[in-house]
Amino acid sequence: MEVNEQIAIDHGLKKDEYKKICDLLKRSPNLTELGIFSAMWNEHCSYKSSRLHLKKLPTKGKKVIQGPGENAGVIDIEDGDAIVFKIESHNHPSFIEPYQGAATGVGGIMRDVFTMGARPIANLNSIHFGSPQHKKTKNLLRGVVHGIGGYGNCMGVPTIAGQTSFDSSYNGNILVNAMTLGLVKKNKIFYSKAAGLNKPVIYVGSKTGRDGIHGASMASASFDEKIEEKKPTVQVGDPFTEKLLLEACLELMAGDSIIAIQDMGAAGLTSSSIEMASKGNLGIEINLDKVPCRETKMTPYEIMLSESQERMLIVLENGKEDLAKKIFDKWNLDFAIIGKTTNTKKIELFFDNKQVANIPVKTLVEDSPMYNRKWKKTKLPKKNKIKKDIYKKLNIKDVLKKVLSNQNICSKEWIWRQYDHTVMGDTIQKPGGDSGVVRVHGTDKAVAASVDSSAVYCWAHPLTGGKQVVAESWRNLISVGATPIAITNCLNFGSPENENNMGEFVECVQGIGEASKYLNFPVVSGNVSFYNQTKEVGIKPTPSIGGVGLIKDYKKMVTMDFKKIDNLVLVIGKTEGHIDQSLFARAILDEKNGPPPEVNLFNEKNNGESLLNLINKDYIQSAHDISLGGLITAISKMCIQGNKGIKLKKANNFVNELEYLFCEDQGRYIIEIKPEDLKEVTNLLDKNSVHYDELGIITDKEMIINQKTKLTIDELKSYYTNWLTNYMSA
């Protein structure tokens, strides 16, 4: 088939990009070559609109073994151990086909981790849906949750934490971000850089089919009313095969046979072979007749662009082929020698004894487009002048009831009950806390992980929102007693060709970079997902941050449930009364404008490190950071989890009690301490110039806010726990 400009445009390429391809090749590409270019040059694989800005992120640190550029990031957790982790999006496929889209998102991120030699030990997710009233929301939520649970549970990997939110901006484009952590010995980490000449290139795993062709290109396009037609571009997952692939790969990795290994994710055999060749500055020759196919008469184009799941590409040492084949035969997986490394620095494909593609690797990777897109800066919105009269009409109890049962606050137990969060036997803090925690098997160490995003703050002011989401990740790790080490990010935005959307991206990345640098919390891996929009309308900017930290002695782990009657409760960090962009402002006052709360990175660092110091000295009985919903929401969760009440002290410096209780000032934590430790704790806080307030005292079964307002724990539980279950069963 002769290729022309229109066919290139149909493949998602721009006119000038097609011209550039012809100039680089000094000829027109054939259809297979055009397909390869369209896959490697789309946003999903090339990062052509984001590379320029991502380069500014801090990626190095004392504990960083591998930063961005590999299948996943790697951090040192001492004693010869390392954690491999990454988060990735599977947004478009999950909207089209929620079960398979979410399932293959989980499968793909697990392959990114075990391809580096690490056994997956924990999964997390960040999932975002449209308005609860939207006709598709319930079915999409049900399908995505079943897909995540179905794949993770079959693999025998616990899902230990996550985040779920609802917002009308996701009505036509939901977000499904999956994160995996794996454990590996530092001296057994595997990379994707091909090395050596005439080394065998091996295909292992499942057979190649026609599912997922153009999956990466579809992920780099906007949605329209023809979305149902895109179902064939969604991959189909088989977790049982992936479990076999995991065990076979780890068995082969125990020896010294592998030079390089890469999973076949977005763009399948195309991206895996080209990335290996590019990193090794080599060429790769592939005989497509040797690729195991499950469908008849597959063309070179289809074989190269298929995104069939559960497949890996390996460069082996010479002479190790029989040994490797025995392992994959044992696990009942396909094993085929499909090519070899060369010194040509080209990707050369053969089919039916003919050469069907011949492309210099450099043209696909280094020469791929990089755009400095136009973008608009977002001004910090002016503060709202909220008329205080409005507060007189509000009753604290009614407001708290509405906030606790709000879809973005309420318990997500309906979701995480469908995930196996205790398989492998090392989960020591399950979903529902500030972070999930897994013990490093057979040791006293534990790894904490959380995933956060705050689209509302990022939409109001992207620079502040970017800082806030990193700071919240930091607080969530500290709240369980973990020392934060590094983050991975999944950056979900609308079209980069829209100046406003591009501005949101640039400034969110700037905010993430500033906070990461100040908190010594580097970015070691990540993913950009653009074109999250329907027709011309983009989603709210949603950067998801996955944070990972270390607890050196798991017995020092902290939980949020109140522990003992008569213990004292303190707030670390200053309460200023910032109401704009709070849940209270949006859900109760119906006020959507105004700036997000300010993020003071000095206070974040100082407050967090001071709390960590108190935890290590065994002063802290329970802790919880204050975020969405403010102070009273955080206290309510601590009461519910501990089945204890609290008698609050009057906040003398606040004119308005509602502002005090529901404001969302940053950098704050609630802590529980023994009465006899008060002097020591406050001395340490004073010494470090940390602001604190005494909040109250733990009681039996009642939250006493003031003389007029009392709530039983059963009342709090009913507000908090019922909304999602009722919504899904209605």
C-alpha positions in Angstrom: 0.0 0.0 0.0 1.4 3.4 -1.0 1.6 5.8 1.9 0.6 9.5 1.5 0.1 12.5 3.7 -3.5 11.7 4.4 -2.7 8.2 5.6 -0.1 9.8 7.9 -2.7 12.2 9.3 -5.1 9.3 9.8 -2.3 7.7 12.0 -2.3 10.8 14.2 0.8 12.5 12.7 0.8 16.1 11.7 1.7 17.2 8.1 5.0 18.7 9.1 5.8 15.5 11.1 5.2 13.4 8.0 7.4 15.7 6.0 10.1 15.3 8.6 9.9 11.5 8.4 10.3 11.6 4.6 13.3 14.0 5.0 15.0 11.8 7.7 14.5 8.6 5.6 15.2 10.5 2.3 12.2 8.6 0.9 8.5 7.9 1.8 8.0 5.3 4.5 6.0 2.2 3.7 2.9 1.4 5.7 4.7 -0.7 8.4 7.3 2.0 8.8 4.6 4.7 9.0 2.9 2.7 11.7 6.1 2.4 13.7 6.7 6.2 13.4 3.1 7.0 14.4 3.6 4.8 17.5 7.0 6.1 18.5 6.2 9.8 17.8 2.8 10.0 19.6 2.5 11.8 22.9 2.2 8.5 24.9 5.6 7.2 23.8 7.6 10.3 22.7 6.6 12.9 25.4 7.0 15.4 22.6 5.0 18.1 24.4 6.3 17.4 27.9 10.0 16.4 27.6 11.1 20.0 27.7 9.4 20.6 31.1 10.0 17.2 32.7 13.7 17.7 32.4 13.5 20.4 35.1 12.2 18.0 37.8 14.6 17.0 40.5 15.4 13.3 39.9 18.6 12.6 42.0 19.0 11.9 45.7 21.2 9.9 48.1 18.6 7.0 48.0 18.0 7.1 44.3 19.5 4.1 42.4 17.6 4.7 39.1 15.7 7.8 38.1 13.4 8.4 35.0 14.3 6.7 31.7 14.0 3.1 32.7 10.9 0.9 33.1 10.5 2.1 36.6 12.4 4.1 39.3 14.6 2.4 41.9 15.4 3.5 45.5 17.7 2.1 48.2 16.0 0.9 51.4 19.3 -0.3 53.0 20.6 -3.8 53.8 21.1 -4.6 50.1 17.4 -4.1 49.4 15.8 -1.8 46.9 12.2 -0.8 45.9 11.3 -0.5 42.3 8.1 1.6 41.6 6.1 3.5 39.1 2.6 4.8 38.3 1.0 4.8 34.8 -2.3 5.8 33.3 -4.8 3.6 31.4 -7.4 6.3 31.1 -8.8 6.1 27.5 -9.0 2.3 27.5 -10.8 2.3 30.8 -13.5 4.7 29.6 -14.1 2.6 26.5 -14.0 -0.8 28.2 -13.7 -0.4 32.0 -13.0 -3.9 33.0 -10.2 -4.7 30.5 -8.9 -1.2 30.5 -8.3 -1.1 34.2 -7.1 -4.8 34.4 -4.5 -4.3 31.7 -3.4 -1.1 33.3 -2.6 -3.1 36.4 -1.0 -5.8 34.4 1.2 -3.3 32.5 2.5 -1.5 35.5 3.4 -4.8 37.2 5.4 -5.9 34.2 7.3 -2.5 34.3 8.3 -3.5 37.8 9.2 -7.2 37.5 11.0 -6.6 34.2 13.6 -4.9 36.4 14.0 -8.1 38.5 11.7 -7.0 41.3 8.9 -9.2 42.7 5.8 -7.0 43.0 4.8 -6.6 46.7 2.0 -3.9 46.6 -0.4 -2.2 44.2 -2.1 1.2 44.6 -4.4 3.2 42.3 -5.8 6.6 41.8 -9.2 6.5 40.0 -11.4 9.5 39.0 -15.0 9.4 37.8 -17.6 11.8 36.6 -20.4 13.3 38.6 -22.4 10.6 40.6 -25.5 11.8 38.8 -24.0 11.1 35.3 -25.6 8.1 33.6 -22.3 6.3 32.9 -20.5 6.9 36.3 -21.9 3.9 38.2 -21.1 1.3 35.5 -17.7 2.8 34.9 -16.8 2.7 38.6 -18.1 -0.9 38.9 -16.1 -2.1 35.8 -12.9 -0.4 36.8 -13.0 -1.7 40.4 -13.7 -5.2 39.2 -10.9 -4.9 36.6 -8.3 -3.7 39.2 -9.4 -6.3 41.7 -9.7 -9.1 39.1 -6.1 -8.7 37.8 -4.3 -7.8 41.1 -6.1 -10.6 43.1 -5.3 -13.2 40.5 -1.6 -12.2 40.5 -1.6 -12.5 44.3 -0.3 -9.0 44.9 -2.1 -6.9 47.6 -3.7 -3.6 46.8 -2.8 -1.6 49.9 -4.0 2.0 49.2 -5.6 4.3 46.7 -7.7 7.3 46.0 -11.1 7.7 44.4 -12.7 11.0 43.4 -15.8 12.3 41.5 -16.0 15.4 39.5 -18.1 16.4 36.5 -14.9 17.2 34.5 -14.4 13.5 34.2 -17.9 12.7 32.8 -16.5 12.0 29.3 -13.0 10.9 30.3 -12.3 9.0 33.5 -8.8 8.5 34.9 -7.4 5.2 35.9 -3.8 5.4 37.3 -2.2 2.2 38.5 1.0 2.0 40.7 3.1 -1.0 41.7 6.0 -1.5 44.2 8.4 -4.3 43.8 11.3 -5.6 46.0 14.7 -6.5 44.6 18.3 -7.0 45.8 20.4 -4.1 44.7 22.9 -6.4 42.9 20.1 -8.1 40.9 18.5 -5.1 39.1 17.9 -5.6 35.4 17.9 -2.8 32.8 16.6 -2.4 29.2 19.9 -1.3 27.6 20.9 -3.8 24.9 24.6 -4.7 24.7 26.9 -6.8 22.5 26.6 -7.8 18.9 24.9 -10.8 17.4 23.2 -11.5 20.7 19.9 -13.4 20.4 16.7 -11.4 20.8 14.0 -13.5 22.5 10.2 -13.1 22.5 8.5 -14.7 25.6 5.0 -14.8 27.1 1.7 -14.8 25.3 1.1 -15.0 21.6 0.5 -11.8 19.6 -3.0 -11.0 18.5 -4.9 -8.1 16.9 -6.0 -6.7 20.3 -4.7 -3.2 21.2 -3.4 -2.2 17.8 -3.1 1.5 17.9 -3.6 1.5 21.6 -0.8 4.1 22.2 -2.1 6.3 19.4 -5.7 6.1 20.8 -4.3 7.2 24.1 -2.9 10.3 22.4 -6.2 11.4 21.0 -9.3 13.2 22.2 -12.7 11.5 22.6 -15.7 12.2 20.4 -19.1 10.6 19.9 -17.5 7.7 18.0 -15.8 6.4 21.1 -17.6 3.0 21.0 -15.8 2.3 17.7 -12.5 2.3 19.5 -13.2 -0.9 21.5 -10.8 -3.0 19.3 -7.9 -0.8 20.5 -8.4 -1.9 24.1 -6.1 -4.8 25.1 -7.4 -7.9 26.7 -5.6 -9.1 29.9 -4.9 -12.6 31.3 -3.6 -12.4 34.8 -2.9 -16.2 35.0 -0.5 -15.9 32.1 1.1 -12.9 33.7 1.6 -14.8 36.9 3.4 -17.5 34.9 5.5 -14.9 33.1 6.5 -13.3 36.4 7.7 -16.6 37.9 9.5 -17.6 34.6 11.3 -14.2 34.3 12.4 -14.2 38.0 13.7 -17.8 37.6 15.7 -16.8 34.6 16.9 -13.6 36.3 18.3 -15.7 39.2 21.1 -16.7 36.8 23.4 -14.7 34.5 21.7 -15.2 31.1 20.0 -11.8 30.6 21.7 -8.8 29.1 18.6 -6.6 28.8 14.9 -7.1 29.3 11.9 -4.9 28.4 8.2 -5.4 28.7 6.0 -5.0 25.6 3.7 -2.2 26.8 2.4 0.7 24.7 3.2 0.1 21.1 4.2 -3.5 21.8 7.1 -5.0 19.9 7.8 -1.6 18.3 8.6 0.4 21.4 10.3 -2.5 23.3 12.7 -3.3 20.5 13.5 0.3 19.6 14.0 1.4 23.3 16.5 -1.5 23.8 18.4 -0.6 20.7 18.4 3.1 21.4 19.7 2.8 24.9 22.4 0.4 23.8 23.3 2.4 20.7 22.9 -0.7 18.6 20.7 -2.1 15.8 18.2 -4.9 16.0 17.2 -7.3 13.3 13.8 -9.1 13.7 12.3 -11.9 11.6 8.6 -11.4 12.0 7.8 -14.9 10.7 9.2 -16.2 14.0 6.9 -14.1 16.3 4.3 -16.4 17.9 0.9 -15.3 16.6 -2.5 -16.4 17.8 -4.4 -15.2 14.7 -3.9 -16.1 11.1 -2.5 -13.9 8.3 -1.2 -11.2 10.6 0.7 -8.6 8.7 4.0 -7.0 9.7 2.1 -3.8 10.5 -0.2 -5.7 12.9 2.5 -7.7 14.5 4.6 -4.6 15.3 1.7 -2.5 16.6 -0.2 -5.1 18.5 -0.5 -4.4 22.3 -1.4 -8.0 23.2 -0.6 -8.3 26.9 1.8 -10.5 29.0 4.8 -10.3 26.6 8.5 -9.5 27.1 11.5 -9.0 24.9 14.9 -10.2 26.1 18.4 -9.9 24.9 20.3 -13.1 26.0 23.9 -14.0 26.3 25.0 -16.4 23.5 24.7 -20.0 24.4 22.0 -19.5 27.0 19.0 -20.1 24.7 18.4 -23.7 25.6 18.5 -23.0 29.3 16.1 -20.1 28.9 13.8 -22.1 26.7 13.6 -24.9 29.3 12.4 -22.4 31.9 9.7 -20.9 29.7 8.6 -24.4 28.5 8.3 -25.4 32.2 5.9 -22.4 32.8 4.0 -23.2 29.6 4.9 -19.9 27.8 5.9 -19.1 24.3 9.6 -18.8 23.7 11.0 -17.7 20.3 14.3 -16.5 19.0 13.1 -13.7 16.7 16.2 -11.8 15.9 19.7 -10.5 17.0 21.5 -7.3 17.9 23.5 -5.7 15.1 26.0 -2.8 14.6 23.8 -1.1 12.0 22.0 1.2 14.5 18.8 0.4 12.6 15.6 -1.5 13.2 15.4 -4.0 10.3 12.3 -6.2 9.9 12.0 -9.2 7.7 8.8 -11.1 6.7 8.3 -13.8 4.0 12.0 -13.5 3.1 11.6 -9.8 2.3 12.8 -6.7 4.2 9.6 -4.9 5.2 11.1 -2.1 7.3 14.5 -0.4 7.6 14.7 2.6 9.9 17.6 4.2 11.7 16.9 4.0 15.5 18.0 7.6 16.0 15.2 8.9 13.7 12.6 7.2 16.0 14.0 8.3 19.3 16.5 11.2 19.3 15.0 12.8 16.2 11.4 12.5 17.4 9.6 15.9 17.6 10.0 18.0 20.8 7.7 21.0 21.1 7.9 24.1 23.1 4.1 24.6 23.1 2.6 28.0 23.8 1.0 28.2 27.3 -0.9 30.6 29.4 0.0 31.5 33.0 -2.7 31.2 35.6 -3.1 34.2 37.9 -3.6 33.6 41.5 -7.4 34.2 42.0 -8.6 36.9 44.3 -9.9 35.8 47.7 -13.7 35.6 48.1 -15.4 38.0 50.3 -17.7 35.5 52.0 -20.5 37.3 53.8 -20.4 36.1 57.4 -24.3 36.3 57.6 -24.4 33.1 55.6 -22.8 31.2 58.5 -25.6 32.1 60.8 -28.0 30.0 58.7 -25.7 26.9 59.0 -25.8 24.3 61.8 -22.4 22.6 62.5 -24.0 19.2 62.8 -25.8 19.4 59.5 -22.7 20.7 57.8 -20.5 17.9 59.2 -23.1 15.3 58.1 -23.0 16.7 54.5 -19.2 16.8 54.4 -18.6 13.3 55.8 -21.1 11.8 53.4 -19.7 13.8 50.4 -18.6 11.5 47.6 -15.0 12.7 47.8 -14.7 12.3 51.6 -16.8 9.3 52.5 -15.4 5.8 53.2 -14.3 3.9 50.0 -14.6 0.6 51.8 -17.1 -0.7 49.1 -14.1 -0.4 46.7 -11.2 -1.7 48.6 -13.2 -4.7 50.0 -13.0 -6.0 46.5 -9.3 -6.0 46.4 -7.2 -8.6 48.3 -5.1 -6.3 50.5 -3.6 -9.0 52.7 -2.4 -11.6 50.3 1.4 -12.4 50.8 0.9 -11.9 54.5 3.0 -8.7 54.9 0.3 -5.9 54.8 0.5 -4.2 58.2 -1.6 -1.1 57.3 -4.5 -1.8 55.0 -6.5 0.7 52.9 -8.4 3.4 54.8 -5.3 4.9 56.6 -3.0 7.7 55.5 -0.7 5.3 53.7 -0.7 1.5 53.0 2.2 -0.3 54.7 3.9 -3.6 53.8 6.6 -5.3 55.8 9.7 -6.3 53.9 9.3 -10.0 54.3 11.3 -11.6 57.1 12.7 -8.3 58.3 11.8 -5.5 60.8 11.6 -3.0 57.9 8.4 -1.8 56.3 7.6 0.3 53.2 4.8 2.9 53.2 3.1 4.1 50.0 0.3 6.5 49.2 -1.2 8.1 46.1 -2.7 11.6 46.1 -4.1 14.2 43.7 -6.0 17.5 44.2 -7.5 18.5 40.9 -9.6 21.3 42.4 -6.5 23.1 43.8 -4.6 22.5 40.5 -7.5 23.9 38.5 -7.7 27.1 40.7 -4.0 27.7 40.6 -1.7 25.0 39.0 1.5 26.2 40.6 0.1 26.0 44.1 -1.8 22.8 43.4 1.4 21.1 42.1 3.2 21.9 45.3 0.2 20.9 47.5 -0.1 17.4 46.0 3.6 16.6 46.7 3.2 18.0 50.2 0.2 15.9 50.9 2.0 12.8 49.8 4.8 13.8 52.1 2.4 14.2 55.0 0.6 10.9 54.3 3.9 9.0 54.6 5.0 10.9 57.8 1.6 10.3 59.4 2.3 6.5 59.5 5.9 7.0 60.7 7.7 6.6 57.4 10.6 8.7 56.2 9.7 9.9 52.7 12.2 8.9 50.0 10.9 9.5 46.5 7.9 9.9 44.3 6.5 8.8 41.0 4.0 10.9 39.1 1.1 10.4 36.6 0.3 13.7 35.0 -3.2 13.7 33.6 -4.2 16.8 31.5 -6.2 17.9 28.5 -4.8 18.8 25.0 -1.3 20.2 25.0 -2.3 22.1 21.8 -4.7 24.2 24.0 -2.7 27.1 25.6 -4.7 27.0 28.9 -4.3 23.2 29.3 -0.6 23.4 28.4 -0.3 26.2 31.0 -1.9 24.0 33.6 0.7 21.3 32.8 3.7 23.6 32.8 2.8 25.2 36.1 1.8 22.0 37.9 5.1 20.5 36.9 6.9 23.6 38.2 5.0 23.3 41.5 5.8 19.6 41.8 9.5 20.3 41.1 9.7 23.1 43.7 8.1 21.0 46.4 10.1 17.8 45.5 13.4 19.7 45.6 12.7 21.5 48.9 11.5 18.3 50.6 14.3 16.2 49.2 11.6 14.0 47.7 12.8 13.4 44.1 10.8 12.2 41.1 12.2 8.8 40.0 9.6 7.7 37.5 6.3 8.7 35.9 4.0 9.0 33.0 2.3 11.9 31.1 -1.3 11.4 29.8 -2.5 14.2 27.6 -5.7 14.6 25.5 -7.9 13.7 28.5 -10.9 15.6 27.1 -14.1 15.2 25.2 -14.3 17.2 22.0 -12.6 20.5 23.0 -13.1 20.4 26.8 -10.3 19.1 29.0 -10.5 17.5 32.4 -9.4 19.5 35.5 -5.6 19.2 35.7 -5.0 16.0 37.7 -1.4 15.2 38.6 -1.3 12.0 40.7 1.6 11.6 43.0 2.7 8.2 44.4 5.0 8.6 47.4 7.2 5.9 49.0 8.9 5.9 52.4 10.7 3.6 54.7 9.9 2.6 58.3 13.1 1.1 59.7 11.2 -0.7 62.5 7.7 -1.7 61.6 6.7 -1.7 65.4 7.0 2.1 65.3 4.3 2.4 62.6 1.5 4.8 63.5 -2.2 4.5 62.7 -4.9 7.2 62.8 -7.4 5.5 65.2 -7.7 7.2 68.6 -6.3 4.8 71.2 -7.1 5.7 74.8 -9.7 7.7 76.8 -8.1 10.7 78.6 -5.2 11.0 76.1 -4.6 14.5 74.8 -5.1 15.6 71.2 -2.9 18.4 69.6 -2.8 20.1 66.2 0.6 20.6 64.7 0.7 23.5 62.3 -1.1 26.8 62.3 -4.8 27.1 61.5 -5.4 30.4 59.7 -9.0 29.8 58.4 -8.5 29.4 54.6 -11.9 28.6 53.2 -11.5 29.2 49.4 -11.5 26.0 47.3 -12.2 24.0 50.5 -14.9 21.3 50.3 -16.9 23.4 52.7 -16.8 26.4 50.2 -17.7 24.2 47.2 -20.2 21.8 48.7 -21.9 23.9 51.4 -21.5 27.5 50.2 -21.6 26.6 46.5 -18.6 28.9 46.0 -16.3 27.6 43.3 -13.9 30.5 42.9 -10.9 31.8 44.9 -7.3 30.7 45.5 -6.3 27.3 47.0 -4.6 27.3 50.4 -1.0 28.6 50.4 1.7 25.9 50.6 4.6 27.0 52.9 7.4 24.4 52.1 9.5 25.5 55.1 6.6 24.7 57.5 5.8 21.5 55.6 9.3 20.2 56.1 9.8 21.5 59.6 6.4 20.2 60.9 6.8 16.8 59.2 10.4 16.2 60.4 9.4 17.3 63.9 6.5 14.8 63.9 8.8 12.0 62.6 11.1 12.8 65.5 8.3 12.5 68.0 7.2 9.2 66.5 10.7 7.8 66.7 10.8 8.8 70.4 7.6 6.8 70.9 5.5 9.8 72.0 2.8 9.5 69.3 -0.2 7.2 70.0 -2.1 8.2 66.8 -1.6 10.7 64.0 -3.5 11.9 60.9 -2.8 14.7 58.4 -5.5 17.4 57.8 -6.5 17.7 54.2 -9.8 17.7 52.3 -12.7 18.6 54.7 -10.5 20.3 57.3 -9.9 19.8 60.9 -13.2 18.3 62.0 -13.3 15.8 59.1 -9.8 14.5 60.2 -10.9 14.3 63.8 -14.1 12.5 62.8 -12.2 9.8 60.9 -9.9 9.3 64.0 -13.0 8.9 66.2 -14.6 6.5 63.8 -11.5 4.3 63.3 -10.8 4.2 67.1 -14.4 4.0 68.2 -13.7 6.8 70.7 -15.0 10.3 71.2 -13.4 13.7 71.8 -14.2 16.8 73.8 -12.9 19.8 71.8 -11.5 22.9 73.4 -12.8 26.3 72.3 -10.6 28.0 69.7 -10.4 31.4 71.3 -8.5 33.1 68.5 -11.3 32.3 65.9 -14.3 34.5 65.5 -16.1 31.9 63.5 -16.3 28.2 64.5 -17.3 27.0 61.0 -14.1 28.5 59.5 -12.0 27.0 62.2 -13.5 23.5 61.8 -13.7 23.3 58.0 -10.8 25.4 56.7 -8.1 23.6 54.7 -4.8 25.3 55.7 -1.9 23.1 54.8 1.0 21.6 56.8 -1.2 20.4 59.7 -1.4 17.1 61.6 -3.6 15.9 64.5 -1.7 13.9 67.1 -2.7 11.9 70.2 -0.3 11.8 73.1 -0.3 10.6 76.7 -1.0 13.4 79.3 2.3 12.6 81.1 4.2 13.3 77.8 2.7 16.7 77.2 5.6 18.7 78.6 8.3 16.7 76.6 6.3 16.9 73.4 5.6 20.6 73.6 9.2 21.3 74.6 10.4 19.5 71.4 7.9 21.4 69.3 8.9 24.7 70.8 12.6 23.9 70.3 11.9 23.4 66.6 9.6 26.5 66.3 6.6 24.3 65.4 3.2 25.9 66.0 0.8 23.7 67.9 -2.6 24.0 69.6 -4.2 21.8 72.2 -7.3 20.5 70.6 -9.1 18.4 73.2 -9.2 15.2 75.2 -10.3 11.7 74.2 -13.6 10.5 75.6 -15.8 7.4 75.4 -18.4 7.5 72.7 -19.2 11.1 71.9 -17.7 14.0 69.9 -18.5 17.2 71.8 -17.7 20.1 69.5 -19.4 22.7 71.8 -22.1 22.9 74.4 -24.8 22.8 71.8 -23.2 20.3 69.3 -22.6 16.7 70.3 -22.5 13.6 68.0 -22.3 9.9 68.9 -19.7 7.8 67.1 -22.5 5.8 65.6 -23.9 9.0 64.0 -20.5 9.8 62.6 -20.1 6.3 61.2 -23.5 6.4 59.5 -22.7 9.6 57.8 -19.2 8.5 56.7 -19.7 4.8 55.8 -23.0 4.6 54.0 -22.9 6.9 50.9 -20.9 4.8 48.5 -22.6 1.4 49.4 -26.0 3.0 49.0 -25.0 4.6 45.7 -23.7 1.4 44.2 -26.7 -0.7 45.4 -29.4 1.8 44.4 
